[in-house]
């Protein structure tokens, strides 16, 4: 047992021995800390200036809409210019933007329209960073280390997602929101420096291909012709979308991600709040415990998945996750005490974290680098579209209690699992 645990720990630590991975890990963590800071700073300074929650909604919408609209553009440019280049300049652009807002705030020159413009610019620039962040890893570590590397990055992301708003809130409490913008700028600037120091792995030159254009390549890849020099941005976006939709395996991942997003965004926000207050007769502490159990389970599942040396059948793992979450949401509709609810949510989070490591690693391992960012961008855009629909649907269903809402989620997830198992191509994904 001790040997097994030592082997698992050694495998999980293996990517951290690579200098470029350490820089990527630190840069991503700083960027996500900055994202948390920016959310608190934008929210607090808007409320301080206007005292209006409607104005706050406008500012946050101005940030979210450009991010959703430009993510496909960001993915296409990342495949063309390299993920490292896009991450570097995006980080420095966000640093300059946040510094300008912070300096304007300390000088008392900020207005609502300036905040809306800054939020829109931030969302637009961030749309170029996110697909690049998810697609750069194969150029930093070997394929054998993708799973543990993804595990370390995911855990760091979850920790940063908690610490960013918390530390940002403390900065605002002990100084003001303008200072938080300046600290935010420092985080993004340091992220850019970290990314600039990354040195991609040397790859051997690809031999001339003698096979037919549509012949399968290693690891099940479909060949992607090199784009012509005159290819437009729109053409590159269409090519990425076509590549994602024509492969049944990638289509399955997109459908599952959409289903999980729908059954997570609303049920884990509106649903948890309603569950805590109405069904469990608790308060904000109960809500915090539910969210903490979900995050803790996800981190534990991520670490366990990243420490495994075997490569499971990803198709079966995806089906198992959908079924696991269906059982979990059904249980949430029936539980009557806080302990059972926390145990259920912890188990659901574990399954999401465990499968997430292998699902993302499969994408990075099997999709050619020339189209990887575009495929990831398609997945992100689907998530951006599905999440608000889930929030609206769950908000409407929650008026009748959590039962109908969790039951709908369970049905969607169960149908998804059955559909995955019905495809042999998907079942045999590794």
Order of alpha helices (4+ residues) and beta strands (2+ residues): alpha-alpha-alpha-alpha-alpha-alpha-alpha-alpha-alpha-alpha-alpha-alpha-alpha-alpha-alpha
